[in-house]
Amino acid sequence: MTLLEELTSEHKESFGKRNARILFLAQKAEIEAALDAGYLQTEVWGILNKKGQMPVQYSTFASYVRKYILNKK
């Protein structure tokens, strides 16, 4: 288990905005690569959410994509 996974599992009860952003930014390169390859945001979020790597609502994920990926291009 990675450090990020351990921290996430220990703090699931208090999972808040800050932790969601940390999880997103830790996976930003992979998310950006998937989007650049033509996958839809909903598909990327769905896989990450199902695996427990992005336990946030889609709207939160989409706002992070806009803020940290789309607005940087």
PDB file of N, CA, C and O in Angstrom:
ATOM      1  N   MET A   1       0.850  -1.180   0.000  1.00  0.00           N
ATOM      2  CA  MET A   1       0.000   0.000   0.000  1.00  0.00           C
ATOM      3  C   MET A   1       0.893   1.239   0.000  1.00  0.00           C
ATOM      4  O   MET A   1       1.850   1.324   0.769  1.00  0.00           O
ATOM      5  N   THR A   2       0.573   2.195  -0.865  1.00  0.00           N
ATOM      6  CA  THR A   2       1.366   3.416  -0.931  1.00  0.00           C
ATOM      7  C   THR A   2       1.020   4.343   0.223  1.00  0.00           C
ATOM      8  O   THR A   2       0.001   4.171   0.892  1.00  0.00           O
ATOM      9  N   LEU A   3       1.870   5.314   0.443  1.00  0.00           N
ATOM     10  CA  LEU A   3       1.633   6.293   1.499  1.00  0.00           C
ATOM     11  C   LEU A   3       0.306   7.001   1.285  1.00  0.00           C
ATOM     12  O   LEU A   3      -0.470   7.181   2.223  1.00  0.00           O
ATOM     13  N   LEU A   4       0.053   7.398   0.057  1.00  0.00           N
ATOM     14  CA  LEU A   4      -1.200   8.094  -0.253  1.00  0.00           C
ATOM     15  C   LEU A   4      -2.412   7.217   0.056  1.00  0.00           C
ATOM     16  O   LEU A   4      -3.402   7.695   0.610  1.00  0.00           O
ATOM     17  N   GLU A   5      -2.333   5.938  -0.300  1.00  0.00           N
ATOM     18  CA  GLU A   5      -3.440   5.015  -0.019  1.00  0.00           C
ATOM     19  C   GLU A   5      -3.638   4.833   1.481  1.00  0.00           C
ATOM     20  O   GLU A   5      -4.773   4.773   1.954  1.00  0.00           O
ATOM     21  N   GLU A   6      -2.545   4.745   2.230  1.00  0.00           N
ATOM     22  CA  GLU A   6      -2.658   4.597   3.686  1.00  0.00           C
ATOM     23  C   GLU A   6      -3.282   5.827   4.317  1.00  0.00           C
ATOM     24  O   GLU A   6      -4.168   5.718   5.164  1.00  0.00           O
ATOM     25  N   LEU A   7      -2.822   6.987   3.907  1.00  0.00           N
ATOM     26  CA  LEU A   7      -3.392   8.224   4.454  1.00  0.00           C
ATOM     27  C   LEU A   7      -4.876   8.337   4.133  1.00  0.00           C
ATOM     28  O   LEU A   7      -5.670   8.746   4.980  1.00  0.00           O
ATOM     29  N   THR A   8      -5.246   7.978   2.919  1.00  0.00           N
ATOM     30  CA  THR A   8      -6.642   8.046   2.506  1.00  0.00           C
ATOM     31  C   THR A   8      -7.496   7.087   3.316  1.00  0.00           C
ATOM     32  O   THR A   8      -8.575   7.455   3.779  1.00  0.00           O
ATOM     33  N   SER A   9      -7.022   5.858   3.490  1.00  0.00           N
ATOM     34  CA  SER A   9      -7.817   4.874   4.219  1.00  0.00           C
ATOM     35  C   SER A   9      -7.958   5.239   5.690  1.00  0.00           C
ATOM     36  O   SER A   9      -8.992   4.958   6.295  1.00  0.00           O
ATOM     37  N   GLU A  10      -6.945   5.856   6.272  1.00  0.00           N
ATOM     38  CA  GLU A  10      -7.018   6.253   7.678  1.00  0.00           C
ATOM     39  C   GLU A  10      -7.957   7.427   7.895  1.00  0.00           C
ATOM     40  O   GLU A  10      -8.526   7.574   8.977  1.00  0.00           O
ATOM     41  N   HIS A  11      -8.124   8.255   6.890  1.00  0.00           N
ATOM     42  CA  HIS A  11      -8.906   9.478   7.052  1.00  0.00           C
ATOM     43  C   HIS A  11     -10.202   9.478   6.264  1.00  0.00           C
ATOM     44  O   HIS A  11     -10.741  10.545   5.969  1.00  0.00           O
ATOM     45  N   LYS A  12     -10.716   8.303   5.916  1.00  0.00           N
ATOM     46  CA  LYS A  12     -11.954   8.239   5.127  1.00  0.00           C
ATOM     47  C   LYS A  12     -13.122   8.915   5.827  1.00  0.00           C
ATOM     48  O   LYS A  12     -13.956   9.542   5.173  1.00  0.00           O
ATOM     49  N   GLU A  13     -13.193   8.796   7.152  1.00  0.00           N
ATOM     50  CA  GLU A  13     -14.310   9.397   7.878  1.00  0.00           C
ATOM     51  C   GLU A  13     -14.276  10.918   7.765  1.00  0.00           C
ATOM     52  O   GLU A  13     -15.320  11.567   7.691  1.00  0.00           O
ATOM     53  N   SER A  14     -13.074  11.477   7.753  1.00  0.00           N
ATOM     54  CA  SER A  14     -12.955  12.929   7.697  1.00  0.00           C
ATOM     55  C   SER A  14     -12.536  13.398   6.309  1.00  0.00           C
ATOM     56  O   SER A  14     -11.921  14.454   6.153  1.00  0.00           O
ATOM     57  N   PHE A  15     -12.880  12.593   5.301  1.00  0.00           N
ATOM     58  CA  PHE A  15     -12.489  12.914   3.936  1.00  0.00           C
ATOM     59  C   PHE A  15     -13.151  14.212   3.521  1.00  0.00           C
ATOM     60  O   PHE A  15     -14.377  14.290   3.436  1.00  0.00           O
ATOM     61  N   GLY A  16     -12.356  15.218   3.266  1.00  0.00           N
ATOM     62  CA  GLY A  16     -12.922  16.518   2.929  1.00  0.00           C
ATOM     63  C   GLY A  16     -12.359  17.067   1.644  1.00  0.00           C
ATOM     64  O   GLY A  16     -11.711  16.366   0.867  1.00  0.00           O
ATOM     65  N   LYS A  17     -12.624  18.345   1.441  1.00  0.00           N
ATOM     66  CA  LYS A  17     -12.229  19.024   0.218  1.00  0.00           C
ATOM     67  C   LYS A  17     -10.716  18.967  -0.003  1.00  0.00           C
ATOM     68  O   LYS A  17     -10.250  18.719  -1.115  1.00  0.00           O
ATOM     69  N   ARG A  18      -9.972  19.196   1.051  1.00  0.00           N
ATOM     70  CA  ARG A  18      -8.511  19.218   0.930  1.00  0.00           C
ATOM     71  C   ARG A  18      -7.978  17.860   0.485  1.00  0.00           C
ATOM     72  O   ARG A  18      -7.128  17.788  -0.402  1.00  0.00           O
ATOM     73  N   ASN A  19      -8.469  16.792   1.090  1.00  0.00           N
ATOM     74  CA  ASN A  19      -8.008  15.455   0.741  1.00  0.00           C
ATOM     75  C   ASN A  19      -8.402  15.079  -0.682  1.00  0.00           C
ATOM     76  O   ASN A  19      -7.639  14.404  -1.374  1.00  0.00           O
ATOM     77  N   ALA A  20      -9.562  15.498  -1.121  1.00  0.00           N
ATOM     78  CA  ALA A  20      -9.996  15.205  -2.483  1.00  0.00           C
ATOM     79  C   ALA A  20      -9.058  15.868  -3.480  1.00  0.00           C
ATOM     80  O   ALA A  20      -8.691  15.271  -4.492  1.00  0.00           O
ATOM     81  N   ARG A  21      -8.675  17.099  -3.191  1.00  0.00           N
ATOM     82  CA  ARG A  21      -7.752  17.811  -4.068  1.00  0.00           C
ATOM     83  C   ARG A  21      -6.387  17.126  -4.087  1.00  0.00           C
ATOM     84  O   ARG A  21      -5.764  17.015  -5.143  1.00  0.00           O
ATOM     85  N   ILE A  22      -5.926  16.675  -2.945  1.00  0.00           N
ATOM     86  CA  ILE A  22      -4.642  15.968  -2.858  1.00  0.00           C
ATOM     87  C   ILE A  22      -4.686  14.702  -3.697  1.00  0.00           C
ATOM     88  O   ILE A  22      -3.746  14.420  -4.441  1.00  0.00           O
ATOM     89  N   LEU A  23      -5.762  13.936  -3.588  1.00  0.00           N
ATOM     90  CA  LEU A  23      -5.899  12.719  -4.389  1.00  0.00           C
ATOM     91  C   LEU A  23      -5.896  13.034  -5.874  1.00  0.00           C
ATOM     92  O   LEU A  23      -5.258  12.336  -6.661  1.00  0.00           O
ATOM     93  N   PHE A  24      -6.608  14.083  -6.256  1.00  0.00           N
ATOM     94  CA  PHE A  24      -6.661  14.450  -7.664  1.00  0.00           C
ATOM     95  C   PHE A  24      -5.278  14.834  -8.165  1.00  0.00           C
ATOM     96  O   PHE A  24      -4.830  14.345  -9.202  1.00  0.00           O
ATOM     97  N   LEU A  25      -4.608  15.702  -7.436  1.00  0.00           N
ATOM     98  CA  LEU A  25      -3.302  16.184  -7.879  1.00  0.00           C
ATOM     99  C   LEU A  25      -2.262  15.060  -7.922  1.00  0.00           C
ATOM    100  O   LEU A  25      -1.357  15.088  -8.756  1.00  0.00           O
ATOM    101  N   ALA A  26      -2.385  14.084  -7.039  1.00  0.00           N
ATOM    102  CA  ALA A  26      -1.460  12.946  -7.051  1.00  0.00           C
ATOM    103  C   ALA A  26      -1.622  12.111  -8.317  1.00  0.00           C
ATOM    104  O   ALA A  26      -0.681  11.448  -8.753  1.00  0.00           O
ATOM    105  N   GLN A  27      -2.811  12.143  -8.902  1.00  0.00           N
ATOM    106  CA  GLN A  27      -3.092  11.350 -10.098  1.00  0.00           C
ATOM    107  C   GLN A  27      -3.244  12.213 -11.350  1.00  0.00           C
ATOM    108  O   GLN A  27      -3.662  11.724 -12.399  1.00  0.00           O
ATOM    109  N   LYS A  28      -2.906  13.482 -11.235  1.00  0.00           N
ATOM    110  CA  LYS A  28      -3.134  14.443 -12.312  1.00  0.00           C
ATOM    111  C   LYS A  28      -2.501  14.015 -13.635  1.00  0.00           C
ATOM    112  O   LYS A  28      -3.145  14.104 -14.680  1.00  0.00           O
ATOM    113  N   ALA A  29      -1.270  13.559 -13.607  1.00  0.00           N
ATOM    114  CA  ALA A  29      -0.588  13.181 -14.853  1.00  0.00           C
ATOM    115  C   ALA A  29      -1.324  12.048 -15.560  1.00  0.00           C
ATOM    116  O   ALA A  29      -1.498  12.080 -16.779  1.00  0.00           O
ATOM    117  N   GLU A  30      -1.756  11.044 -14.790  1.00  0.00           N
ATOM    118  CA  GLU A  30      -2.493   9.924 -15.387  1.00  0.00           C
ATOM    119  C   GLU A  30      -3.846  10.362 -15.922  1.00  0.00           C
ATOM    120  O   GLU A  30      -4.267   9.931 -16.996  1.00  0.00           O
ATOM    121  N   ILE A  31      -4.523  11.217 -15.173  1.00  0.00           N
ATOM    122  CA  ILE A  31      -5.831  11.714 -15.594  1.00  0.00           C
ATOM    123  C   ILE A  31      -5.682  12.522 -16.881  1.00  0.00           C
ATOM    124  O   ILE A  31      -6.457  12.356 -17.822  1.00  0.00           O
ATOM    125  N   GLU A  32      -4.688  13.390 -16.912  1.00  0.00           N
ATOM    126  CA  GLU A  32      -4.457  14.214 -18.093  1.00  0.00           C
ATOM    127  C   GLU A  32      -4.110  13.356 -19.307  1.00  0.00           C
ATOM    128  O   GLU A  32      -4.579  13.629 -20.412  1.00  0.00           O
ATOM    129  N   ALA A  33      -3.296  12.327 -19.112  1.00  0.00           N
ATOM    130  CA  ALA A  33      -2.930  11.433 -20.216  1.00  0.00           C
ATOM    131  C   ALA A  33      -4.156  10.715 -20.763  1.00  0.00           C
ATOM    132  O   ALA A  33      -4.297  10.568 -21.977  1.00  0.00           O
ATOM    133  N   ALA A  34      -5.044  10.268 -19.881  1.00  0.00           N
ATOM    134  CA  ALA A  34      -6.261   9.574 -20.318  1.00  0.00           C
ATOM    135  C   ALA A  34      -7.165  10.522 -21.099  1.00  0.00           C
ATOM    136  O   ALA A  34      -7.738  10.139 -22.119  1.00  0.00           O
ATOM    137  N   LEU A  35      -7.292  11.751 -20.624  1.00  0.00           N
ATOM    138  CA  LEU A  35      -8.125  12.730 -21.322  1.00  0.00           C
ATOM    139  C   LEU A  35      -7.510  13.086 -22.681  1.00  0.00           C
ATOM    140  O   LEU A  35      -8.227  13.221 -23.672  1.00  0.00           O
ATOM    141  N   ASP A  36      -6.195  13.236 -22.723  1.00  0.00           N
ATOM    142  CA  ASP A  36      -5.509  13.528 -23.989  1.00  0.00           C
ATOM    143  C   ASP A  36      -5.662  12.380 -24.981  1.00  0.00           C
ATOM    144  O   ASP A  36      -5.664  12.598 -26.193  1.00  0.00           O
ATOM    145  N   ALA A  37      -5.790  11.160 -24.467  1.00  0.00           N
ATOM    146  CA  ALA A  37      -5.968   9.989 -25.330  1.00  0.00           C
ATOM    147  C   ALA A  37      -7.394   9.883 -25.862  1.00  0.00           C
ATOM    148  O   ALA A  37      -7.689   9.020 -26.689  1.00  0.00           O
ATOM    149  N   GLY A  38      -8.277  10.758 -25.387  1.00  0.00           N
ATOM    150  CA  GLY A  38      -9.631  10.793 -25.918  1.00  0.00           C
ATOM    151  C   GLY A  38     -10.709  10.211 -25.022  1.00  0.00           C
ATOM    152  O   GLY A  38     -11.876  10.164 -25.411  1.00  0.00           O
ATOM    153  N   TYR A  39     -10.339   9.769 -23.834  1.00  0.00           N
ATOM    154  CA  TYR A  39     -11.357   9.238 -22.926  1.00  0.00           C
ATOM    155  C   TYR A  39     -12.151  10.379 -22.316  1.00  0.00           C
ATOM    156  O   TYR A  39     -11.624  11.472 -22.112  1.00  0.00           O
ATOM    157  N   LEU A  40     -13.403  10.127 -22.030  1.00  0.00           N
ATOM    158  CA  LEU A  40     -14.282  11.128 -21.444  1.00  0.00           C
ATOM    159  C   LEU A  40     -14.005  11.268 -19.951  1.00  0.00           C
ATOM    160  O   LEU A  40     -13.569  10.323 -19.294  1.00  0.00           O
ATOM    161  N   GLN A  41     -14.264  12.461 -19.432  1.00  0.00           N
ATOM    162  CA  GLN A  41     -14.089  12.692 -17.990  1.00  0.00           C
ATOM    163  C   GLN A  41     -14.914  11.709 -17.174  1.00  0.00           C
ATOM    164  O   GLN A  41     -14.457  11.210 -16.145  1.00  0.00           O
ATOM    165  N   THR A  42     -16.129  11.433 -17.635  1.00  0.00           N
ATOM    166  CA  THR A  42     -16.995  10.515 -16.884  1.00  0.00           C
ATOM    167  C   THR A  42     -16.400   9.118 -16.831  1.00  0.00           C
ATOM    168  O   THR A  42     -16.529   8.421 -15.825  1.00  0.00           O
ATOM    169  N   GLU A  43     -15.745   8.706 -17.918  1.00  0.00           N
ATOM    170  CA  GLU A  43     -15.115   7.377 -17.944  1.00  0.00           C
ATOM    171  C   GLU A  43     -13.932   7.321 -16.981  1.00  0.00           C
ATOM    172  O   GLU A  43     -13.775   6.357 -16.231  1.00  0.00           O
ATOM    173  N   VAL A  44     -13.106   8.361 -17.011  1.00  0.00           N
ATOM    174  CA  VAL A  44     -11.931   8.400 -16.134  1.00  0.00           C
ATOM    175  C   VAL A  44     -12.374   8.410 -14.679  1.00  0.00           C
ATOM    176  O   VAL A  44     -11.871   7.634 -13.866  1.00  0.00           O
ATOM    177  N   TRP A  45     -13.318   9.292 -14.350  1.00  0.00           N
ATOM    178  CA  TRP A  45     -13.821   9.361 -12.985  1.00  0.00           C
ATOM    179  C   TRP A  45     -14.450   8.035 -12.566  1.00  0.00           C
ATOM    180  O   TRP A  45     -14.234   7.575 -11.445  1.00  0.00           O
ATOM    181  N   GLY A  46     -15.224   7.419 -13.453  1.00  0.00           N
ATOM    182  CA  GLY A  46     -15.901   6.161 -13.123  1.00  0.00           C
ATOM    183  C   GLY A  46     -14.928   5.067 -12.729  1.00  0.00           C
ATOM    184  O   GLY A  46     -15.157   4.348 -11.757  1.00  0.00           O
ATOM    185  N   ILE A  47     -13.837   4.937 -13.484  1.00  0.00           N
ATOM    186  CA  ILE A  47     -12.829   3.917 -13.159  1.00  0.00           C
ATOM    187  C   ILE A  47     -12.164   4.235 -11.824  1.00  0.00           C
ATOM    188  O   ILE A  47     -12.050   3.365 -10.961  1.00  0.00           O
ATOM    189  N   LEU A  48     -11.727   5.482 -11.653  1.00  0.00           N
ATOM    190  CA  LEU A  48     -11.041   5.863 -10.416  1.00  0.00           C
ATOM    191  C   LEU A  48     -11.972   5.743  -9.210  1.00  0.00           C
ATOM    192  O   LEU A  48     -11.557   5.297  -8.140  1.00  0.00           O
ATOM    193  N   ASN A  49     -13.214   6.138  -9.388  1.00  0.00           N
ATOM    194  CA  ASN A  49     -14.185   6.063  -8.300  1.00  0.00           C
ATOM    195  C   ASN A  49     -14.461   4.622  -7.912  1.00  0.00           C
ATOM    196  O   ASN A  49     -14.533   4.294  -6.728  1.00  0.00           O
ATOM    197  N   LYS A  50     -14.617   3.762  -8.909  1.00  0.00           N
ATOM    198  CA  LYS A  50     -14.896   2.345  -8.639  1.00  0.00           C
ATOM    199  C   LYS A  50     -13.729   1.691  -7.884  1.00  0.00           C
ATOM    200  O   LYS A  50     -13.940   0.835  -7.026  1.00  0.00           O
ATOM    201  N   LYS A  51     -12.511   2.100  -8.209  1.00  0.00           N
ATOM    202  CA  LYS A  51     -11.326   1.546  -7.552  1.00  0.00           C
ATOM    203  C   LYS A  51     -11.061   2.187  -6.190  1.00  0.00           C
ATOM    204  O   LYS A  51     -10.157   1.762  -5.470  1.00  0.00           O
ATOM    205  N   GLY A  52     -11.840   3.201  -5.837  1.00  0.00           N
ATOM    206  CA  GLY A  52     -11.663   3.882  -4.555  1.00  0.00           C
ATOM    207  C   GLY A  52     -10.551   4.913  -4.567  1.00  0.00           C
ATOM    208  O   GLY A  52     -10.155   5.413  -3.514  1.00  0.00           O
ATOM    209  N   GLN A  53     -10.042   5.235  -5.748  1.00  0.00           N
ATOM    210  CA  GLN A  53      -8.946   6.195  -5.851  1.00  0.00           C
ATOM    211  C   GLN A  53      -9.423   7.629  -6.027  1.00  0.00           C
ATOM    212  O   GLN A  53      -8.624   8.563  -5.970  1.00  0.00           O
ATOM    213  N   MET A  54     -10.721   7.805  -6.241  1.00  0.00           N
ATOM    214  CA  MET A  54     -11.299   9.139  -6.387  1.00  0.00           C
ATOM    215  C   MET A  54     -12.695   9.124  -5.770  1.00  0.00           C
ATOM    216  O   MET A  54     -13.697   9.205  -6.480  1.00  0.00           O
ATOM    217  N   PRO A  55     -12.752   9.019  -4.424  1.00  0.00           N
ATOM    218  CA  PRO A  55     -14.053   8.891  -3.751  1.00  0.00           C
ATOM    219  C   PRO A  55     -14.774  10.230  -3.574  1.00  0.00           C
ATOM    220  O   PRO A  55     -15.122  10.633  -2.464  1.00  0.00           O
ATOM    221  N   VAL A  56     -14.983  10.903  -4.709  1.00  0.00           N
ATOM    222  CA  VAL A  56     -15.712  12.174  -4.699  1.00  0.00           C
ATOM    223  C   VAL A  56     -16.802  12.113  -5.752  1.00  0.00           C
ATOM    224  O   VAL A  56     -16.793  11.239  -6.619  1.00  0.00           O
ATOM    225  N   GLN A  57     -17.735  13.041  -5.674  1.00  0.00           N
ATOM    226  CA  GLN A  57     -18.784  13.096  -6.683  1.00  0.00           C
ATOM    227  C   GLN A  57     -18.183  13.545  -8.007  1.00  0.00           C
ATOM    228  O   GLN A  57     -17.146  14.207  -8.042  1.00  0.00           O
ATOM    229  N   TYR A  58     -18.846  13.177  -9.085  1.00  0.00           N
ATOM    230  CA  TYR A  58     -18.356  13.538 -10.410  1.00  0.00           C
ATOM    231  C   TYR A  58     -18.200  15.049 -10.555  1.00  0.00           C
ATOM    232  O   TYR A  58     -17.237  15.508 -11.169  1.00  0.00           O
ATOM    233  N   SER A  59     -19.116  15.823 -10.008  1.00  0.00           N
ATOM    234  CA  SER A  59     -19.047  17.281 -10.152  1.00  0.00           C
ATOM    235  C   SER A  59     -17.759  17.841  -9.543  1.00  0.00           C
ATOM    236  O   SER A  59     -17.178  18.785 -10.079  1.00  0.00           O
ATOM    237  N   THR A  60     -17.321  17.268  -8.443  1.00  0.00           N
ATOM    238  CA  THR A  60     -16.067  17.695  -7.820  1.00  0.00           C
ATOM    239  C   THR A  60     -14.886  17.349  -8.723  1.00  0.00           C
ATOM    240  O   THR A  60     -13.995  18.169  -8.944  1.00  0.00           O
ATOM    241  N   PHE A  61     -14.894  16.120  -9.241  1.00  0.00           N
ATOM    242  CA  PHE A  61     -13.838  15.681 -10.154  1.00  0.00           C
ATOM    243  C   PHE A  61     -13.784  16.598 -11.375  1.00  0.00           C
ATOM    244  O   PHE A  61     -12.703  17.022 -11.782  1.00  0.00           O
ATOM    245  N   ALA A  62     -14.940  16.907 -11.961  1.00  0.00           N
ATOM    246  CA  ALA A  62     -15.002  17.750 -13.158  1.00  0.00           C
ATOM    247  C   ALA A  62     -14.476  19.156 -12.868  1.00  0.00           C
ATOM    248  O   ALA A  62     -13.820  19.760 -13.716  1.00  0.00           O
ATOM    249  N   SER A  63     -14.758  19.674 -11.683  1.00  0.00           N
ATOM    250  CA  SER A  63     -14.253  21.013 -11.354  1.00  0.00           C
ATOM    251  C   SER A  63     -12.734  20.998 -11.220  1.00  0.00           C
ATOM    252  O   SER A  63     -12.075  21.969 -11.590  1.00  0.00           O
ATOM    253  N   TYR A  64     -12.170  19.915 -10.697  1.00  0.00           N
ATOM    254  CA  TYR A  64     -10.706  19.802 -10.611  1.00  0.00           C
ATOM    255  C   TYR A  64     -10.086  19.679 -11.998  1.00  0.00           C
ATOM    256  O   TYR A  64      -9.020  20.243 -12.244  1.00  0.00           O
ATOM    257  N   VAL A  65     -10.728  18.961 -12.899  1.00  0.00           N
ATOM    258  CA  VAL A  65     -10.224  18.851 -14.270  1.00  0.00           C
ATOM    259  C   VAL A  65     -10.186  20.236 -14.910  1.00  0.00           C
ATOM    260  O   VAL A  65      -9.195  20.605 -15.540  1.00  0.00           O
ATOM    261  N   ARG A  66     -11.258  20.996 -14.750  1.00  0.00           N
ATOM    262  CA  ARG A  66     -11.297  22.352 -15.312  1.00  0.00           C
ATOM    263  C   ARG A  66     -10.192  23.228 -14.708  1.00  0.00           C
ATOM    264  O   ARG A  66      -9.481  23.932 -15.426  1.00  0.00           O
ATOM    265  N   LYS A  67     -10.063  23.173 -13.393  1.00  0.00           N
ATOM    266  CA  LYS A  67      -9.135  24.060 -12.697  1.00  0.00           C
ATOM    267  C   LYS A  67      -7.670  23.688 -12.928  1.00  0.00           C
ATOM    268  O   LYS A  67      -6.845  24.561 -13.195  1.00  0.00           O
ATOM    269  N   TYR A  68      -7.345  22.406 -12.826  1.00  0.00           N
ATOM    270  CA  TYR A  68      -5.944  21.988 -12.824  1.00  0.00           C
ATOM    271  C   TYR A  68      -5.424  21.452 -14.157  1.00  0.00           C
ATOM    272  O   TYR A  68      -4.213  21.330 -14.342  1.00  0.00           O
ATOM    273  N   ILE A  69      -6.324  21.131 -15.083  1.00  0.00           N
ATOM    274  CA  ILE A  69      -5.862  20.589 -16.368  1.00  0.00           C
ATOM    275  C   ILE A  69      -6.280  21.496 -17.516  1.00  0.00           C
ATOM    276  O   ILE A  69      -5.422  21.985 -18.251  1.00  0.00           O
ATOM    277  N   LEU A  70      -7.564  21.730 -17.687  1.00  0.00           N
ATOM    278  CA  LEU A  70      -8.039  22.488 -18.839  1.00  0.00           C
ATOM    279  C   LEU A  70      -7.613  23.960 -18.818  1.00  0.00           C
ATOM    280  O   LEU A  70      -7.282  24.522 -19.862  1.00  0.00           O
ATOM    281  N   ASN A  71      -7.619  24.580 -17.649  1.00  0.00           N
ATOM    282  CA  ASN A  71      -7.239  25.984 -17.559  1.00  0.00           C
ATOM    283  C   ASN A  71      -5.738  26.211 -17.671  1.00  0.00           C
ATOM    284  O   ASN A  71      -5.293  27.347 -17.836  1.00  0.00           O
ATOM    285  N   LYS A  72      -4.958  25.146 -17.582  1.00  0.00           N
ATOM    286  CA  LYS A  72      -3.497  25.256 -17.676  1.00  0.00           C
ATOM    287  C   LYS A  72      -3.007  25.150 -19.109  1.00  0.00           C
ATOM    288  O   LYS A  72      -1.843  25.435 -19.391  1.00  0.00           O
ATOM    289  N   LYS A  73      -3.885  24.742 -20.018  1.00  0.00           N
ATOM    290  CA  LYS A  73      -3.478  24.552 -21.415  1.00  0.00           C
ATOM    291  C   LYS A  73      -3.636  25.819 -22.207  1.00  0.00           C
ATOM    292  O   LYS A  73      -3.340  25.840 -23.402  1.00  0.00           O
TER     293      LYS A  73
END
